[in-house]
Amino acid sequence: MRSVFKVIIGILAVSLISGCAFFSLRPGWKLAERSQKKKPTWVTKEKKADDKFLYFSGMRTNALRLEDGESDAVKNAARKIVEYFGQEGVILYEQKRTEIETQLLDQVKFKGAAAVRAAKLQEMYYEKWQSTAKDKVQFSYDVYVLIRYPIEELEKEKAAQRKKAIELTKGALVLSQNAERDLAQGRVRESISQYAKALDFLSRVNILVEISPEVNNEMLKAEIRGNLEGIISKIKTEGKGSGQETIVKGPLQEPLTLKVSYEEKEKSLPVRGLPVSFEFVEGEGSLKTLARTDNNGVANCRVWRVDSSLKPNVVEGGIDVRKLLGKEKDEEIDETLLKLASLKERYTFNSYLPREKKVFFVKVIEKNLGEKATPSLVQGEIEKWLIDDDYQLQKKGEITDGQAREIFKGNKTLIQNLGRELGFDVLVIGQARTEFVGSTIPMQGKEMEFAPCCRASVSIQIIEVQSGRIIASVSEGRMKEFGRTKEEAGEKALKKAGEKISQSLLNQLDSLF
């Protein structure tokens, strides 16, 4: 029994190694085809280098098409070559289909200077798998490639890479020295730019190189970052322009300014030529989004229009590091330089709807069936609707009926005097009255007794105090209501007329304010 068990184990082991197991290595799939009878040893074990060549294998499993599997497997192997160089790469290549098993044309682009020019596809192996599901036939491919790379070419690449790294480090040193001179001459922006270019050079050096016994690329990078941190710590910003007010759709009267200075040894130097960005962070509007500091270190931002009604709106201004360095993304900028972007100023200002800056006064002479109504129901409705729609109302003080009648006659001087005295900009003035319609209705040739009915008539004028000019008028004369008494019917008609005319009044005001 024990010997039989050993035989079974042996058969399974051989089957697994050969890739021809009695039981599928993938549940739900079976091996349908392979490019060779026997799986090459380099598929499961990396092939060791010989005297002339390094070997790199690549793989792609579960590819839907053989072509995709070949392409991805080659990329995988080429990426290993790049990683062997100590760099990261993006592979671009063109594969001749008729020569796929003997030749590979590779072009490799990546961040360093090296290129995989001598890589050659030595061997390819694939397995075609078929799904065992009954409802549909589906295939997938496992593809493996072996690429060889000449050791001699690798040494050439290393030498070229080292040469380029030394050139970049020397260039960074020159830029760093220029930056020091610029700073000594008070050219702060130029100094920052030179240091930034030096860091760009050093970011492309991925190996340690010495350009003198005292200087290597890592030491130089640390020194430049330290110098930049020293500069940035002495840069101060000052914003002015907060506290202004404007109406919606209107501009700010004064520009928002951001001053940038370099503070050292009780001296303050303006930083000229720095790009400064401005943007709304609360509220909306149109403004000058990018400005540069002038000879006084001041950048000006004009807010041409404020579209939101907020208290406050907030605009933020700060040094635009991307513009300064000519970069598209923050990821391309050294973290030390990104600290410049944290130097921001916030500007707050209020914006109002035009109606919010106008104070209204309402006066309605009202009679119900010939008797003066106090308080006026129509006036009460108008005041309520104005307040609900965010208009400012002056409720202190009084305009007498006599003064109101003079205003109806066109006394502009009286309007202006009352406006100054009581503190309002717009006068809503009018008259309201009711008349008894009756308490019977005709029905089947007879007059039938019914609840008393009254009709209300209202006329309103809107007058601008400063000019004394009537800028709008509304009227309503069709409001009928019933009541238990004539007086109640009149009151109900006045209240209904007040609601109706208030709606018409707000429509007029919305177009004016």
Secondary structure, 3 states (H helix, E strand, C coil): CHHHHHHHHHHHHHHHHHCCCCCCCCCCEEEEEECCCCCCHHHHCCCCCCCCEEEEEEEEEEECCHHHHHHHHHHHHHHHHHHHCCCCEEEEEECCHHHCCCCCEEEEEECCCCCCCCCEEEEEEEEEEEECCCCCCCEEEEEEEEEEEEHHHHHHHHHHHHHHHHHHHHHHHHHHHHHHHHHHCCCHHHHHHHHHHHHHHHHCCCCCCEEECCEEHHHHHHHHHHHHHHHHHCEEEEEECCCCEEECCCCCCCCEEEEEEEEECCEEEECCCCEEEEEEEECCEEECCEEECCCCCEEEECEEEECCCCCCEEEEEEECHHHHHCCCCHHHCCHHHHHHHHCEEEEEEEEECHHHHCEEEEEEEEEECCEECCCCHHHHHHHHHHHHCCCEECCCCCCCHHHHHHHHCCCHHHHHHHHHHHCCCEEEEEEEEEEEEEEEEEECCEEEEEEEEEEEEEEEEEEECCCCEEEEEEEEEEEEEECCCHHHHHHHHHHHHHHHHHHHHHHHHHHHC
